[in-house]
Amino acid sequence: MAETAPSSLLSFGELEEDLTCAICLCLFSNPVTVPCGHNFCRSCLDLSWAELSSNFSCPQCRATFATLPQLQKNTVLCRVVEQLRGYGVEEDEEKEEAAAAGMWGGEEAAPICDSCQQAPAVQTCLTCTASFCSEHLQPHRDSPAFRDHQLCPPLRDLQQRKCPQHNKIFEFFCSQHSSCICSLCLLGHKLCHTIPLEQARANVNSVLKNKLAELNKQIERAAQAMTTVKTNQSQAAETASRKKDLIRNEFSEIKALIEEREKQALKVVADEEKRVNNKFDFTYGVLGSKKNEIQSLQDQIEMALTEADDVLFLKRAAALQRTSTKDVFVPVIEMDQNMIQSTFQSAVNLKDTVKTSVTQWREKLAEARLPPVKNMTAPVAALRKIPGKKGPAPKEQKKLAKAAPTTGMPNTPSAAATKELIDSFLKKSRRELLQYAADITLDYNTAHNKVALSERYTRMSVSDTPLNYNHHPKRFTDCPQVLGFQCFKRGIHYWEVELQQNSFCGIGICYGSMERHGPESRLGRNSSSWCIEWFNSKISSWHNDVEKCLPNVKTTKIGVLLHYEGGFVIFMAVGEKHNLIYKFITQFTEALYPAFWLFSSGTVLSLCQIQQPDLAF
């Protein structure tokens, strides 16, 4: 007589719930026990702790372990799960067959049962290496002899899952050789790290999931980068369009100014031509009247000579003899050659100015496209030659060659070499520095409307009223400043400036690309200029809108020494012995211009006219 199960026994549903992993919510697969007593699938727990290096916590009770616990397989729980999997299989046979049919639906047919060779297989036994239909799978479910056999969904090509050497199912994975092996292969891989296939799959699955997450992040970053690039491209196109419109407007103004200048010059010549033509016409009329007068007298004399009566002849002859005529006089009529030549010269000067501007722009463009120097001889060869000598100054050649590094960025002297080079120039006498003298003149086209230039463009002062200079793109509009006409792209150069009156002024250097409008156009208030300023007794250095107060130095003459390749400019108080005021050290990237700033009315700066002495080396 069959025994009935007591009512106190757990039902199938309740037992299945107790044997479910709290992480994946499925029946335990290879269950392990955590020190706190809870059980989980080994693969689920490994995946949960994959990114942790300490403080491993139980996913269920949150108990924390400082180090990774030693996990042991719960063999009892594993056996109960396997029995539970076998319980009620009969009810699921139709589902298994349907699932098997669905798994292999379409073009491929489901694997056939290896026992009957007719019905489709519903399970594959990896231990028997055979697939079975529901009927022939029953012994695996009922007989304890097949309890340890490993079942899985129906598989094709079981031979590919067998070790070709031992004809056994792959059960382990060798990490060193990245290959699946059977239990007999373990002897040949005893020095390798081998793990069961399930654990290897879990580990690789975790790695691939992490890689997938990283790839998703990379895809998101790539999409964001593409969006950013498109946005930047649109902004660049918009900026370029605006700049092109501005350039067209600037060139339209330039063309209009040149056309206006042409009209004025042609009008001057045309007015002079008209004046001369009027004089020629008047003279021609006077000469015509004189000719008629002489012709009339000639006719009267000819008529008198035909008179037969002696008395009448003598009367007429007496009257004609008293009539006198003067020789024809042609006055000198010439065009004002001085005015014509002056007008022509103004056109030539304008052409030269435009040509110089275009040439400088082309040179800057060519310099920007030049490849970097790959040896240290280039900066040495670029040194300024001494008059009367065939090569660069030997002392400066040695120092600059020492300053140029043998590796790394070219033309970048080390700090120690630069300091030594600066010290060598500070020790030079004024006579020695004059060998680098530069003949500086002021550029009229850059002068602010209140900066007056005189003494052949070597003296500058502040005017009380605007001077109404012609518009020029290089002219300063906000700050009373002016640049030197000469620019320096290489070599060593020295010039002196005299502070004649007042002390509200600035002396410095700048790139030709420095702004001409707005607050950033003031010397030292941008990254394109370097200067020293005097405000009464206060002296400051300025660069990139950063001020540094300097000790007061009483002097009326300032010497400026620029060493382009050396990467520094020195401001010195000129006297019997030069005193350093300040030095800027940087790597220059554009052509440099002398620059001057005047603050208030009464301020006067003058460029000293100095000549290079004859030095023997």
C-alpha positions in Angstrom: 0.0 0.0 0.0 1.4 3.4 -1.0 2.3 5.8 1.7 1.0 9.3 1.7 3.2 12.2 2.4 2.6 13.9 5.7 0.9 17.2 5.6 3.9 18.8 7.3 6.2 18.1 4.4 7.0 21.0 2.1 5.2 21.2 -1.2 7.0 21.2 -4.4 6.6 25.0 -4.9 7.8 25.8 -1.4 10.8 23.5 -1.8 11.7 25.1 -5.2 11.5 28.5 -3.6 14.0 27.5 -0.9 16.4 26.1 -3.4 16.4 29.3 -5.5 19.5 31.5 -5.7 18.7 35.0 -4.4 20.8 36.6 -7.1 19.6 35.0 -10.4 16.3 33.7 -8.9 16.8 30.3 -10.5 17.5 26.9 -9.0 21.0 26.6 -7.6 23.7 25.8 -10.1 26.9 24.6 -8.5 25.8 26.1 -5.1 28.4 27.3 -2.6 28.0 28.4 1.0 29.1 31.9 2.3 30.6 32.0 5.9 27.4 33.6 7.1 25.4 30.5 6.1 23.7 31.6 2.9 23.9 29.8 -0.4 24.3 31.1 -3.9 25.3 29.9 -7.4 29.0 30.0 -7.7 28.9 31.9 -11.0 26.4 34.5 -9.5 28.6 35.1 -6.5 31.8 35.4 -8.6 30.0 37.9 -10.8 28.8 39.9 -7.8 32.2 40.1 -6.3 34.2 40.5 -9.6 35.0 44.2 -9.2 35.7 44.1 -5.4 39.2 43.9 -3.9 38.1 44.1 -0.2 34.9 44.3 2.0 33.1 41.4 0.3 29.5 41.4 1.5 26.8 38.7 1.4 24.2 39.7 -1.2 21.4 38.5 1.1 22.3 39.6 4.7 25.0 42.1 3.9 27.5 40.5 6.2 31.0 41.9 5.3 34.2 39.9 5.0 37.6 41.7 4.8 39.1 39.2 2.4 37.7 36.9 -0.2 36.1 33.9 1.7 37.1 30.4 0.8 33.9 29.0 -0.8 33.1 25.3 -0.6 30.7 23.5 -2.8 27.5 22.5 -0.9 27.3 18.9 -2.1 24.1 18.1 -0.1 22.3 21.1 -1.5 23.6 20.3 -5.0 22.1 16.7 -4.8 18.7 18.1 -3.5 18.6 20.5 -6.4 19.3 17.6 -8.8 16.5 15.5 -7.3 14.2 18.5 -7.5 15.0 19.0 -11.1 14.0 15.3 -11.7 10.7 15.7 -9.8 7.7 16.4 -12.0 9.6 15.8 -15.2 6.8 13.9 -16.6 4.6 16.9 -16.5 7.2 18.9 -18.4 8.1 16.3 -21.1 5.7 17.9 -23.6 7.2 21.3 -22.8 10.7 19.9 -23.3 9.8 18.5 -26.6 8.1 21.7 -27.7 11.1 23.7 -26.5 13.5 21.3 -28.3 11.4 21.7 -31.4 11.3 25.5 -31.0 15.1 25.6 -30.3 15.8 23.8 -33.6 12.9 25.2 -35.6 13.5 26.8 -39.0 16.0 25.4 -41.4 17.8 23.0 -39.0 16.1 19.9 -37.6 16.3 19.0 -33.9 18.9 16.3 -32.9 17.5 12.8 -33.1 17.5 10.5 -30.1 20.6 8.3 -30.3 18.6 5.4 -28.8 15.6 5.1 -31.1 16.9 7.2 -34.0 13.4 8.5 -34.6 12.0 10.9 -32.0 13.6 14.3 -31.5 16.0 14.5 -28.5 14.9 16.6 -25.5 18.1 16.3 -23.5 21.8 15.5 -24.0 23.8 13.5 -21.4 27.3 14.8 -21.4 28.4 11.8 -19.4 26.9 9.3 -21.9 27.7 11.6 -24.8 24.4 10.9 -26.3 21.0 12.6 -26.8 17.7 11.1 -25.7 14.0 11.7 -26.4 11.6 11.9 -23.5 11.0 8.1 -23.4 14.6 7.0 -23.4 15.6 9.8 -21.0 13.4 8.3 -18.3 16.1 6.0 -16.9 18.3 9.1 -16.3 15.4 10.5 -14.2 14.4 7.4 -12.3 17.6 5.3 -11.8 20.0 6.4 -9.1 22.8 5.0 -11.3 22.4 8.0 -13.6 22.1 10.5 -10.8 25.6 12.1 -11.4 25.1 12.3 -15.1 25.1 15.8 -16.4 22.1 16.7 -18.6 21.8 19.7 -20.8 19.6 20.9 -23.7 20.0 18.8 -26.9 23.3 19.4 -28.6 24.6 18.7 -32.1 28.2 17.7 -33.0 29.1 16.0 -29.7 32.3 14.9 -31.2 33.5 18.6 -31.1 32.9 18.5 -27.4 35.2 15.6 -26.9 38.9 15.5 -26.4 40.4 14.2 -29.7 43.1 12.5 -27.7 41.1 10.7 -25.0 37.6 10.7 -26.5 36.2 12.2 -23.3 33.9 15.2 -22.9 35.7 18.5 -22.1 35.2 19.3 -18.5 38.0 21.8 -17.7 39.5 24.9 -19.2 43.3 25.7 -19.2 43.9 29.4 -18.8 47.6 29.2 -19.9 46.8 27.5 -23.2 43.3 28.9 -23.6 41.9 25.5 -24.5 39.3 23.1 -23.2 40.6 19.8 -21.8 39.1 16.5 -20.4 39.8 15.0 -17.0 42.6 12.8 -18.4 44.3 15.9 -19.9 44.8 17.2 -16.4 48.0 15.2 -16.0 49.6 17.0 -18.9 48.3 20.4 -17.5 49.1 19.8 -13.8 51.4 23.0 -13.8 48.7 25.0 -15.4 45.8 26.8 -13.9 42.7 24.8 -14.8 39.1 25.4 -13.7 35.8 23.7 -14.5 34.1 24.8 -17.7 31.2 26.3 -15.8 33.5 28.4 -13.7 35.6 29.4 -16.8 32.4 30.4 -18.6 31.3 32.4 -15.6 34.7 34.1 -15.4 34.8 34.9 -19.1 31.1 35.9 -19.0 32.0 38.4 -16.3 34.9 39.7 -18.3 32.9 40.0 -21.5 30.1 41.7 -19.7 32.6 44.2 -18.3 34.1 44.6 -21.7 30.6 45.1 -23.2 29.9 47.8 -20.6 33.2 49.5 -21.4 32.4 49.2 -25.1 29.0 50.8 -24.5 30.7 53.6 -22.7 33.2 54.0 -25.5 30.3 54.1 -28.0 28.6 56.8 -25.9 31.8 58.8 -25.7 32.4 58.3 -29.4 28.8 59.5 -30.1 29.4 62.5 -27.8 32.7 63.2 -29.5 31.0 63.0 -32.9 28.4 65.5 -31.8 31.1 67.8 -30.4 33.0 67.6 -33.6 29.9 68.4 -35.7 29.1 71.3 -33.3 32.7 72.6 -33.5 32.6 72.2 -37.3 29.4 74.2 -37.5 30.9 76.9 -35.2 34.1 76.9 -37.2 32.2 77.3 -40.4 30.1 80.1 -38.8 33.3 81.8 -37.5 35.0 81.5 -40.9 31.9 82.9 -42.6 31.8 85.9 -40.2 35.6 86.5 -40.6 35.3 86.3 -44.4 32.5 88.9 -44.3 34.7 91.1 -42.1 37.7 90.6 -44.4 35.6 91.5 -47.4 34.4 94.7 -45.6 37.9 95.6 -44.7 39.2 95.1 -48.2 36.2 97.0 -49.5 37.2 99.9 -47.3 40.8 99.6 -48.4 39.7 99.7 -52.0 37.4 102.7 -51.3 40.2 104.5 -49.6 42.7 103.8 -52.4 40.1 104.8 -55.0 39.4 108.0 -53.1 43.2 108.7 -52.8 43.5 108.0 -56.6 40.7 110.5 -57.3 42.3 113.1 -55.2 45.7 112.6 -56.8 44.2 112.7 -60.3 42.2 115.8 -59.4 45.3 117.6 -58.3 47.0 116.9 -61.7 43.8 117.7 -63.6 43.4 121.1 -61.8 47.0 121.9 -62.6 46.5 120.9 -66.2 43.4 123.1 -66.4 45.3 126.1 -64.9 48.1 125.8 -67.5 45.7 125.3 -70.4 43.9 128.5 -69.4 47.1 130.4 -69.4 48.0 128.9 -72.8 44.6 129.9 -74.2 44.9 133.4 -72.9 48.4 133.8 -74.4 47.3 132.4 -77.7 44.5 135.0 -77.8 46.8 137.8 -77.0 49.3 136.6 -79.7 46.4 136.4 -82.2 45.4 140.0 -81.5 49.0 141.1 -81.9 49.3 139.3 -85.2 46.1 141.0 -86.5 47.5 144.4 -85.5 50.8 143.8 -87.4 48.9 142.4 -90.4 46.8 145.6 -90.5 49.9 147.8 -90.4 51.4 145.7 -93.2 48.3 146.2 -95.4 48.3 150.0 -94.8 52.0 150.2 -95.8 51.3 148.2 -99.0 48.4 150.5 -99.9 50.6 153.6 -99.3 53.2 152.2 -101.6 50.6 152.1 -104.4 49.6 155.8 -104.0 50.6 157.9 -107.1 50.0 161.3 -105.6 53.3 162.4 -104.0 51.6 164.7 -101.4 49.1 162.0 -100.2 51.9 159.4 -100.2 54.1 161.5 -98.0 51.2 162.3 -95.6 50.4 158.6 -95.3 54.0 157.6 -95.0 54.6 160.1 -92.2 51.7 158.6 -90.2 52.8 155.1 -90.9 56.4 155.8 -89.9 55.2 157.1 -86.5 53.4 153.7 -85.8 55.6 151.2 -84.1 55.2 147.5 -83.3 56.9 145.4 -80.7 58.2 141.9 -81.1 56.0 139.0 -80.1 56.7 137.9 -76.5 55.7 134.4 -75.3 55.7 134.1 -71.5 57.0 130.9 -69.8 54.0 128.7 -68.9 54.9 125.6 -66.9 53.2 123.1 -64.7 54.0 123.1 -61.0 56.4 120.2 -61.1 56.9 120.1 -57.3 53.2 119.6 -56.8 53.0 117.0 -59.5 56.0 115.1 -58.2 54.6 115.3 -54.6 51.3 113.9 -55.8 53.1 111.1 -57.7 55.4 110.4 -54.7 52.4 110.0 -52.4 51.0 107.4 -54.8 54.4 105.6 -54.8 54.5 105.8 -50.9 51.1 104.3 -50.7 52.1 101.5 -53.1 55.2 100.8 -51.0 53.2 100.7 -47.8 50.7 98.2 -49.3 53.6 96.2 -50.8 55.4 96.1 -47.4 52.3 95.0 -45.6 51.6 92.3 -48.1 55.2 91.1 -48.0 55.3 91.0 -44.2 52.1 89.0 -44.3 53.5 86.5 -46.8 56.7 86.1 -44.7 54.6 85.4 -41.6 52.6 82.9 -43.5 55.8 81.2 -44.9 57.3 81.1 -41.4 54.2 79.5 -40.0 54.5 76.7 -42.6 58.2 76.1 -42.1 59.0 72.7 -40.6 60.8 72.6 -37.2 64.6 72.9 -37.3 66.1 69.5 -36.7 69.6 70.6 -35.7 71.1 73.2 -33.5 73.1 75.0 -36.2 70.1 76.9 -37.5 69.8 79.3 -34.4 73.6 79.8 -34.5 73.5 80.7 -38.2 70.7 83.1 -37.6 72.8 85.4 -35.3 73.2 89.0 -36.4 76.5 89.5 -38.3 78.9 92.1 -37.0 79.6 94.9 -39.6 82.9 94.2 -41.4 82.9 90.5 -40.3 82.0 87.5 -42.4 80.2 85.5 -39.7 78.4 85.7 -36.4 80.1 87.0 -33.3 82.2 84.1 -32.0 81.3 84.7 -28.3 77.6 84.8 -29.0 77.9 81.8 -31.3 79.5 79.7 -28.6 77.0 80.8 -26.0 74.0 80.2 -28.2 75.4 76.9 -29.4 75.7 75.9 -25.8 72.2 77.1 -25.1 70.7 75.0 -27.9 69.9 71.5 -26.7 71.1 68.4 -28.5 67.8 66.7 -28.0 64.1 67.7 -27.5 62.6 70.8 -28.9 64.9 72.9 -31.2 65.8 76.5 -30.3 64.9 75.9 -26.7 68.0 76.8 -24.5 68.1 75.4 -21.1 67.4 77.7 -18.1 71.0 77.6 -17.0 72.4 78.3 -20.4 69.9 81.2 -20.9 70.9 82.7 -17.5 74.6 82.5 -18.4 73.8 84.1 -21.8 71.9 87.0 -20.1 74.7 87.5 -17.5 77.2 87.7 -20.3 75.3 90.6 -21.9 74.7 92.4 -18.6 78.5 92.4 -18.1 79.1 94.1 -21.5 79.9 97.8 -21.6 77.7 100.2 -23.6 80.3 100.3 -26.3 80.1 96.5 -26.7 76.3 96.6 -26.8 76.3 99.2 -29.5 77.6 96.6 -32.0 74.0 95.4 -32.0 72.5 98.9 -32.5 69.3 99.0 -34.5 68.2 102.1 -36.4 64.6 102.5 -35.1 62.0 104.8 -36.6 58.4 105.2 -35.7 55.6 103.8 -37.9 53.2 106.6 -38.8 50.5 104.1 -39.8 50.3 102.7 -36.2 50.3 106.0 -34.3 47.2 106.8 -32.2 45.4 110.0 -33.2 46.8 111.8 -30.2 50.4 110.7 -30.7 52.4 113.3 -32.5 55.5 112.2 -34.4 58.4 114.6 -35.2 62.1 114.8 -35.9 62.0 112.4 -38.8 59.8 109.9 -36.9 62.1 109.5 -33.9 60.2 111.7 -31.4 56.8 111.0 -30.0 54.5 113.1 -27.7 50.9 113.4 -26.7 48.8 116.0 -28.5 46.0 118.0 -26.8 43.7 117.6 -29.8 43.2 114.8 -32.2 45.5 114.8 -35.3 43.0 113.3 -37.6 45.3 110.7 -39.1 44.0 108.7 -42.1 42.4 105.4 -41.2 44.8 102.4 -41.3 44.2 98.9 -40.1 47.4 98.9 -38.1 46.6 102.1 -36.2 45.9 102.1 -32.5 42.4 103.4 -31.7 42.0 103.2 -28.0 45.5 103.6 -26.4 48.0 106.4 -27.2 50.6 104.0 -28.6 52.9 103.7 -31.6 55.2 100.9 -32.9 58.6 101.0 -34.5 58.6 100.6 -38.3 61.4 97.9 -38.1 60.5 94.3 -37.2 62.9 91.6 -35.9 62.6 87.9 -36.8 66.0 86.8 -35.7 69.3 88.0 -34.3 70.4 90.4 -31.5 69.2 94.0 -31.5 69.8 97.0 -29.2 68.2 100.4 -29.1 67.9 103.3 -26.6 65.0 105.5 -25.6 65.2 108.8 -23.8 62.5 109.9 -21.3 62.6 113.6 -22.1 59.6 114.9 -20.2 57.1 113.5 -17.7 57.2 109.9 -16.6 53.8 108.5 -17.6 54.9 106.2 -20.3 55.8 102.6 -21.3 58.6 101.0 -23.4 58.4 97.4 -24.7 58.1 95.0 -27.6 55.1 93.3 -29.2 54.1 90.9 -32.0 52.7 92.5 -35.1 49.5 90.5 -34.5 48.7 92.4 -31.3 45.2 93.9 -31.1 44.8 97.5 -32.2 41.4 98.1 -30.6 39.9 97.6 -27.2 41.4 97.3 -23.7 43.5 94.3 -24.8 45.4 96.6 -27.3 47.4 98.2 -24.4 51.0 97.1 -24.0 51.5 94.3 -21.5 47.7 93.6 -21.2 47.9 90.7 -23.5 50.1 87.7 -24.3 51.6 89.4 -27.4 53.5 92.2 -25.7 56.1 92.8 -22.9 56.8 96.3 -21.5 58.1 98.4 -18.6 55.8 101.3 -17.4 56.6 104.5 -15.4 54.0 106.1 -13.2 55.8 108.9 -11.4 58.2 107.1 -9.2 56.5 103.7 -9.6 58.0 101.3 -12.1 56.2 98.1 -13.2 56.7 95.2 -15.6 53.6 94.0 -17.6 52.9 90.9 -19.6 49.7 89.0 -20.2 47.9 91.5 -18.0 50.1 90.6 -15.0 51.9 93.4 -13.2 55.1 93.1 -11.1 56.3 96.1 -9.2 60.0 96.9 -9.6 62.6 98.9 -7.6 62.8 102.5 -8.5 65.7 103.4 -10.9 66.5 107.0 -11.5 67.4 107.3 -15.2 66.4 109.3 -18.3 67.7 106.8 -20.8 66.6 103.2 -21.2 68.4 100.5 -23.2 66.5 97.6 -24.7 68.4 94.4 -25.7 66.4 91.8 -27.7 67.9 88.4 -28.3 65.4 86.6 -30.5 67.0 83.1 -30.6 68.0 83.3 -26.9 64.4 84.0 -26.0 64.8 87.1 -23.8 64.5 90.9 -23.8 66.4 93.1 -21.3 65.5 96.6 -20.1 68.5 98.5 -18.7 69.2 101.9 -17.2 71.9 103.4 -19.5 74.9 104.9 -17.7 78.5 104.4 -17.2 77.5 101.0 -16.0 74.3 99.5 -17.2 71.8 98.6 -14.4 69.2 95.9 -15.0 65.6 97.1 -14.7 63.9 93.9 -15.7 64.2 90.9 -18.1 61.5 88.8 -19.8 62.4 85.2 -20.8 60.2 83.4 -23.3 60.3 81.7 -26.7 59.3 84.2 -29.4 57.1 82.8 -32.2 56.5 85.9 -34.4 58.3 88.9 -35.7 58.8 91.6 -32.9 58.3 95.3 -33.1 59.5 98.1 -30.7 56.5 99.5 -28.9 55.8 102.7 -27.0 53.0 104.0 -24.8 52.4 107.6 -23.7 49.8 108.4 -21.1 49.3 112.2 -20.7 49.9 115.5 -22.4 53.5 116.6 -21.9 54.9 113.1 -22.1 57.8 112.9 -24.6 59.9 109.9 -25.7 62.8 110.1 -28.2 64.7 107.3 -30.0 68.4 107.8 -29.5 70.3 107.8 -32.8 73.2 105.5 -32.1 75.8 104.0 -34.4 77.7 100.7 -34.3 81.3 101.1 -33.2 84.2 99.5 -34.9 85.1 96.5 -32.7 88.0 94.1 -33.2 87.4 90.5 -32.2 
